[in-house]
Amino acid sequence: MLRVKTNELKKGTRIFLRNGWEAEILDNLKGNTRLAKVYGFETEIGSVYAHDIVGAIFNGEKALIDHTPAQLKCMQWSNELFNSLR
């Protein structure tokens, strides 16, 4: 199966999020967050963490996502922060 980094995802790419929802990338930026139209309980536009993107349709083929070290660090920080609030 094809593997891509989140920084390779371009505007219009269909993505799959960790929580099971689908979304469409709306920017061509790189980094820890991406702008996306999320198809969840409601369809809405907003930022999603790059570490929450787990799959994509890339060049017509299903792809798994590889995260950068910075994105993995952000995921660790996020998990520590939100787990400490319980």
Helices and strands as residue ranges (DSSP letters): E 2-5, G 6-8, E 14-17, E 22-25, E 33-39, E 43-49, G 50-52, E 53-58, E 61-66, H 69-83
